[in-house]
Amino acid sequence: MAYIRKLKTGWRAEVERKGVRKSQMFSTKAEAQLWAAAEETAIVKESRQAYPSKTLADAIDRYVSDVSVHKRGSHAEELRFAAIKREFPALCGKLIWQVTPSDIAEWRDTRRKLVSDSSVVREAAAFRNLFNVAADEWGWCGESPWRKVKLPPKGHARTRRTSPSELKRLLRHMGYVTGKAPETPQNEVAWAYLVAHHTALRAGEIRGLGRSTVDLVKRVITLNTHKTLEREGVRFVPFTRKAARVLSVLDAAAKVAGRDGYFTISDSSMDVLFRRVRDRLLIDGLHFHDSRADALTRLSKRMDVLRLSRVSGHRDLRQLSDAYYRATAAEIAASFD
């Protein structure tokens, strides 16, 4: 970046770019500005000659194999990057150090026409980190173009909840029978959704439940793997007696089958089967993850926010309130009486 300052003896031009600093005095401001622009161009040109001829597609491939592979959500991130390569071939064909803020802004605007702003923000997280890693660790480019690109706001928090009638229809259609252990993948989805409604666990956390991690006596679940493991470590989640009755059926079934895990279905199959049944029943706008908000909203009536955060795993109480507490104004008003 160039700085032009007026001094008693003339005009001082100072240039700071890519770790290189230069300065010089001039008699006029115009001369100082011309020199600064020329020096900036020379520094950038010299630094770019050191960058390897790697395209954005090359960077995506390396990021997926070296960085994404170590994340729990590696498969989803791999699919997201594959979509970028497929849908933006011209962008991915550019040398990574030649990608400009306008290129990124064009990607952002194109995606905003197809998906929600919140989805764009989520997609941008890994995409932006790719440039940071390529610059700081691989030396494939200089300053990230993302630093000059403004992302859209995340959007309003969801308010969707599952009504009792919707829950009943979903469970019945997926073959749920009270007290009868699941026998088919669709049965497992029904039980998983019911567990989510009682425990506020995420789908991936529910799939990992088993006899070794669920203590039905103390009513505590040990989560050795979860979304915020790196930040929080192992989580211990308390659950209600009603949840214990549901989990006890799954525990007994796993014991008879001679396995530890309560569920055998994969994350992708669980999501597909849930959406298939939801759409077949013409239930609009409901996500599996909304069950977590349902559970936390109900539990909020029985405990203070600090204890609720121990159940949900949130450190940021504002996020817990904004994203997962979905009591309506009418429900809150009724609680005053």
Contacts in CASP RR format, 6 or more apart in sequence:
PFRMAT RR
TARGET T0000
AUTHOR 0000-0000-0000
METHOD contacts of the structure
MODEL  1
MAYIRKLKTGWRAEVERKGVRKSQMFSTKAEAQLWAAAEETAIVKESRQA
YPSKTLADAIDRYVSDVSVHKRGSHAEELRFAAIKREFPALCGKLIWQVT
PSDIAEWRDTRRKLVSDSSVVREAAAFRNLFNVAADEWGWCGESPWRKVK
LPPKGHARTRRTSPSELKRLLRHMGYVTGKAPETPQNEVAWAYLVAHHTA
LRAGEIRGLGRSTVDLVKRVITLNTHKTLEREGVRFVPFTRKAARVLSVL
DAAAKVAGRDGYFTISDSSMDVLFRRVRDRLLIDGLHFHDSRADALTRLS
KRMDVLRLSRVSGHRDLRQLSDAYYRATAAEIAASFD
1 15 0 8 1.000
1 16 0 8 1.000
1 17 0 8 1.000
2 13 0 8 1.000
2 14 0 8 1.000
2 15 0 8 1.000
2 33 0 8 1.000
2 36 0 8 1.000
2 37 0 8 1.000
2 39 0 8 1.000
2 40 0 8 1.000
3 13 0 8 1.000
3 14 0 8 1.000
3 15 0 8 1.000
3 16 0 8 1.000
4 11 0 8 1.000
4 12 0 8 1.000
4 13 0 8 1.000
4 14 0 8 1.000
4 29 0 8 1.000
4 32 0 8 1.000
4 33 0 8 1.000
4 36 0 8 1.000
5 11 0 8 1.000
5 12 0 8 1.000
5 14 0 8 1.000
6 29 0 8 1.000
7 25 0 8 1.000
9 25 0 8 1.000
10 25 0 8 1.000
10 26 0 8 1.000
10 27 0 8 1.000
11 25 0 8 1.000
11 26 0 8 1.000
11 27 0 8 1.000
11 28 0 8 1.000
11 29 0 8 1.000
11 31 0 8 1.000
11 32 0 8 1.000
12 23 0 8 1.000
12 24 0 8 1.000
12 25 0 8 1.000
12 26 0 8 1.000
12 32 0 8 1.000
13 23 0 8 1.000
13 24 0 8 1.000
13 25 0 8 1.000
13 26 0 8 1.000
13 32 0 8 1.000
13 33 0 8 1.000
13 35 0 8 1.000
13 36 0 8 1.000
13 39 0 8 1.000
14 21 0 8 1.000
14 22 0 8 1.000
14 23 0 8 1.000
14 36 0 8 1.000
15 21 0 8 1.000
15 22 0 8 1.000
15 23 0 8 1.000
15 36 0 8 1.000
15 39 0 8 1.000
15 40 0 8 1.000
15 43 0 8 1.000
17 40 0 8 1.000
17 43 0 8 1.000
17 44 0 8 1.000
18 43 0 8 1.000
18 44 0 8 1.000
18 47 0 8 1.000
18 142 0 8 1.000
18 143 0 8 1.000
20 43 0 8 1.000
22 39 0 8 1.000
24 32 0 8 1.000
24 35 0 8 1.000
26 32 0 8 1.000
26 35 0 8 1.000
47 142 0 8 1.000
48 97 0 8 1.000
51 95 0 8 1.000
51 96 0 8 1.000
51 97 0 8 1.000
51 139 0 8 1.000
51 140 0 8 1.000
51 141 0 8 1.000
51 142 0 8 1.000
52 139 0 8 1.000
52 140 0 8 1.000
53 95 0 8 1.000
54 95 0 8 1.000
54 96 0 8 1.000
54 140 0 8 1.000
55 92 0 8 1.000
55 93 0 8 1.000
55 94 0 8 1.000
55 95 0 8 1.000
55 96 0 8 1.000
56 91 0 8 1.000
56 92 0 8 1.000
56 93 0 8 1.000
56 94 0 8 1.000
56 95 0 8 1.000
56 96 0 8 1.000
56 99 0 8 1.000
57 85 0 8 1.000
57 92 0 8 1.000
57 93 0 8 1.000
58 96 0 8 1.000
59 96 0 8 1.000
59 130 0 8 1.000
59 131 0 8 1.000
59 134 0 8 1.000
59 138 0 8 1.000
59 140 0 8 1.000
60 81 0 8 1.000
60 84 0 8 1.000
60 85 0 8 1.000
60 92 0 8 1.000
60 130 0 8 1.000
62 138 0 8 1.000
63 81 0 8 1.000
63 126 0 8 1.000
63 130 0 8 1.000
63 133 0 8 1.000
63 134 0 8 1.000
64 77 0 8 1.000
64 78 0 8 1.000
64 81 0 8 1.000
67 129 0 8 1.000
67 130 0 8 1.000
67 133 0 8 1.000
68 74 0 8 1.000
68 77 0 8 1.000
68 78 0 8 1.000
68 81 0 8 1.000
68 126 0 8 1.000
71 77 0 8 1.000
72 225 0 8 1.000
72 227 0 8 1.000
72 229 0 8 1.000
77 126 0 8 1.000
80 123 0 8 1.000
80 126 0 8 1.000
81 126 0 8 1.000
81 127 0 8 1.000
84 91 0 8 1.000
84 92 0 8 1.000
84 107 0 8 1.000
84 127 0 8 1.000
85 92 0 8 1.000
88 107 0 8 1.000
88 110 0 8 1.000
91 99 0 8 1.000
91 103 0 8 1.000
91 106 0 8 1.000
91 107 0 8 1.000
94 103 0 8 1.000
96 131 0 8 1.000
96 134 0 8 1.000
96 140 0 8 1.000
96 141 0 8 1.000
97 140 0 8 1.000
97 141 0 8 1.000
97 142 0 8 1.000
99 131 0 8 1.000
99 141 0 8 1.000
99 145 0 8 1.000
100 145 0 8 1.000
101 145 0 8 1.000
101 146 0 8 1.000
101 147 0 8 1.000
101 148 0 8 1.000
101 149 0 8 1.000
103 145 0 8 1.000
104 145 0 8 1.000
104 146 0 8 1.000
104 149 0 8 1.000
105 149 0 8 1.000
107 127 0 8 1.000
108 120 0 8 1.000
108 124 0 8 1.000
108 149 0 8 1.000
108 151 0 8 1.000
108 152 0 8 1.000
111 119 0 8 1.000
111 120 0 8 1.000
111 123 0 8 1.000
112 120 0 8 1.000
112 152 0 8 1.000
115 123 0 8 1.000
116 155 0 8 1.000
117 152 0 8 1.000
117 153 0 8 1.000
117 154 0 8 1.000
117 155 0 8 1.000
118 154 0 8 1.000
118 155 0 8 1.000
120 151 0 8 1.000
120 152 0 8 1.000
121 151 0 8 1.000
121 152 0 8 1.000
121 153 0 8 1.000
121 154 0 8 1.000
124 146 0 8 1.000
124 151 0 8 1.000
127 146 0 8 1.000
128 144 0 8 1.000
128 146 0 8 1.000
131 141 0 8 1.000
131 144 0 8 1.000
131 145 0 8 1.000
131 146 0 8 1.000
132 144 0 8 1.000
134 140 0 8 1.000
134 141 0 8 1.000
135 141 0 8 1.000
135 142 0 8 1.000
135 143 0 8 1.000
135 144 0 8 1.000
157 322 0 8 1.000
157 323 0 8 1.000
158 287 0 8 1.000
158 290 0 8 1.000
158 293 0 8 1.000
158 323 0 8 1.000
158 326 0 8 1.000
159 326 0 8 1.000
160 285 0 8 1.000
160 286 0 8 1.000
160 287 0 8 1.000
160 290 0 8 1.000
160 293 0 8 1.000
160 326 0 8 1.000
161 290 0 8 1.000
161 293 0 8 1.000
161 294 0 8 1.000
161 297 0 8 1.000
161 326 0 8 1.000
162 170 0 8 1.000
162 197 0 8 1.000
162 286 0 8 1.000
162 290 0 8 1.000
162 291 0 8 1.000
162 294 0 8 1.000
166 281 0 8 1.000
166 283 0 8 1.000
166 286 0 8 1.000
167 193 0 8 1.000
167 197 0 8 1.000
169 281 0 8 1.000
169 283 0 8 1.000
170 190 0 8 1.000
170 193 0 8 1.000
170 277 0 8 1.000
170 278 0 8 1.000
170 281 0 8 1.000
170 283 0 8 1.000
171 190 0 8 1.000
171 193 0 8 1.000
171 194 0 8 1.000
173 277 0 8 1.000
173 280 0 8 1.000
173 281 0 8 1.000
174 186 0 8 1.000
174 187 0 8 1.000
174 189 0 8 1.000
174 190 0 8 1.000
174 193 0 8 1.000
174 273 0 8 1.000
174 277 0 8 1.000
175 184 0 8 1.000
175 186 0 8 1.000
175 187 0 8 1.000
175 190 0 8 1.000
176 182 0 8 1.000
176 187 0 8 1.000
176 190 0 8 1.000
176 191 0 8 1.000
176 194 0 8 1.000
179 249 0 8 1.000
180 249 0 8 1.000
181 249 0 8 1.000
181 250 0 8 1.000
181 252 0 8 1.000
181 253 0 8 1.000
182 188 0 8 1.000
182 190 0 8 1.000
182 191 0 8 1.000
182 250 0 8 1.000
182 253 0 8 1.000
182 263 0 8 1.000
185 264 0 8 1.000
185 265 0 8 1.000
185 269 0 8 1.000
185 273 0 8 1.000
186 273 0 8 1.000
186 277 0 8 1.000
188 263 0 8 1.000
188 264 0 8 1.000
188 265 0 8 1.000
188 270 0 8 1.000
189 265 0 8 1.000
189 270 0 8 1.000
189 273 0 8 1.000
189 274 0 8 1.000
189 277 0 8 1.000
191 246 0 8 1.000
191 250 0 8 1.000
191 262 0 8 1.000
191 263 0 8 1.000
192 203 0 8 1.000
192 206 0 8 1.000
192 207 0 8 1.000
192 263 0 8 1.000
192 265 0 8 1.000
192 270 0 8 1.000
193 274 0 8 1.000
193 288 0 8 1.000
193 291 0 8 1.000
194 246 0 8 1.000
195 201 0 8 1.000
195 206 0 8 1.000
195 209 0 8 1.000
195 243 0 8 1.000
195 246 0 8 1.000
195 247 0 8 1.000
195 250 0 8 1.000
196 202 0 8 1.000
196 203 0 8 1.000
196 206 0 8 1.000
196 288 0 8 1.000
196 291 0 8 1.000
196 292 0 8 1.000
196 295 0 8 1.000
197 291 0 8 1.000
197 294 0 8 1.000
197 295 0 8 1.000
198 239 0 8 1.000
198 240 0 8 1.000
198 242 0 8 1.000
198 243 0 8 1.000
198 246 0 8 1.000
198 295 0 8 1.000
199 206 0 8 1.000
199 221 0 8 1.000
199 237 0 8 1.000
199 239 0 8 1.000
199 243 0 8 1.000
199 295 0 8 1.000
199 311 0 8 1.000
200 237 0 8 1.000
200 292 0 8 1.000
200 295 0 8 1.000
200 296 0 8 1.000
200 299 0 8 1.000
200 311 0 8 1.000
200 312 0 8 1.000
201 209 0 8 1.000
201 221 0 8 1.000
201 223 0 8 1.000
201 237 0 8 1.000
201 292 0 8 1.000
202 226 0 8 1.000
202 227 0 8 1.000
202 289 0 8 1.000
202 292 0 8 1.000
203 267 0 8 1.000
203 270 0 8 1.000
203 271 0 8 1.000
203 288 0 8 1.000
203 289 0 8 1.000
204 267 0 8 1.000
205 223 0 8 1.000
205 225 0 8 1.000
205 226 0 8 1.000
205 227 0 8 1.000
206 263 0 8 1.000
207 263 0 8 1.000
207 265 0 8 1.000
207 266 0 8 1.000
207 267 0 8 1.000
207 270 0 8 1.000
208 225 0 8 1.000
208 261 0 8 1.000
208 262 0 8 1.000
208 263 0 8 1.000
209 221 0 8 1.000
209 247 0 8 1.000
209 250 0 8 1.000
209 261 0 8 1.000
209 262 0 8 1.000
209 263 0 8 1.000
210 250 0 8 1.000
210 251 0 8 1.000
210 254 0 8 1.000
210 260 0 8 1.000
210 261 0 8 1.000
210 262 0 8 1.000
211 251 0 8 1.000
211 254 0 8 1.000
211 255 0 8 1.000
211 260 0 8 1.000
211 261 0 8 1.000
211 262 0 8 1.000
212 260 0 8 1.000
213 221 0 8 1.000
213 222 0 8 1.000
213 223 0 8 1.000
213 224 0 8 1.000
214 221 0 8 1.000
214 222 0 8 1.000
214 247 0 8 1.000
214 251 0 8 1.000
214 262 0 8 1.000
215 221 0 8 1.000
215 222 0 8 1.000
216 244 0 8 1.000
216 247 0 8 1.000
216 248 0 8 1.000
216 251 0 8 1.000
219 238 0 8 1.000
219 239 0 8 1.000
219 240 0 8 1.000
219 241 0 8 1.000
219 243 0 8 1.000
219 244 0 8 1.000
220 236 0 8 1.000
220 237 0 8 1.000
220 238 0 8 1.000
220 239 0 8 1.000
221 236 0 8 1.000
221 237 0 8 1.000
221 238 0 8 1.000
221 239 0 8 1.000
222 234 0 8 1.000
222 235 0 8 1.000
222 236 0 8 1.000
223 234 0 8 1.000
223 235 0 8 1.000
223 236 0 8 1.000
223 237 0 8 1.000
224 234 0 8 1.000
226 232 0 8 1.000
226 235 0 8 1.000
228 235 0 8 1.000
228 313 0 8 1.000
231 315 0 8 1.000
232 313 0 8 1.000
232 315 0 8 1.000
235 313 0 8 1.000
237 310 0 8 1.000
237 311 0 8 1.000
237 313 0 8 1.000
238 310 0 8 1.000
238 311 0 8 1.000
239 247 0 8 1.000
240 299 0 8 1.000
247 262 0 8 1.000
250 262 0 8 1.000
250 263 0 8 1.000
251 262 0 8 1.000
253 262 0 8 1.000
254 260 0 8 1.000
254 261 0 8 1.000
254 262 0 8 1.000
265 273 0 8 1.000
270 288 0 8 1.000
271 288 0 8 1.000
274 288 0 8 1.000
278 285 0 8 1.000
278 286 0 8 1.000
292 312 0 8 1.000
292 324 0 8 1.000
293 323 0 8 1.000
293 324 0 8 1.000
293 325 0 8 1.000
293 326 0 8 1.000
294 326 0 8 1.000
296 308 0 8 1.000
296 311 0 8 1.000
296 312 0 8 1.000
296 320 0 8 1.000
296 324 0 8 1.000
296 325 0 8 1.000
297 324 0 8 1.000
297 325 0 8 1.000
297 326 0 8 1.000
297 327 0 8 1.000
299 308 0 8 1.000
299 311 0 8 1.000
300 308 0 8 1.000
300 325 0 8 1.000
300 327 0 8 1.000
301 335 0 8 1.000
303 311 0 8 1.000
305 317 0 8 1.000
305 320 0 8 1.000
305 321 0 8 1.000
306 317 0 8 1.000
308 320 0 8 1.000
309 315 0 8 1.000
309 317 0 8 1.000
309 320 0 8 1.000
312 320 0 8 1.000
312 324 0 8 1.000
314 320 0 8 1.000
314 324 0 8 1.000
END
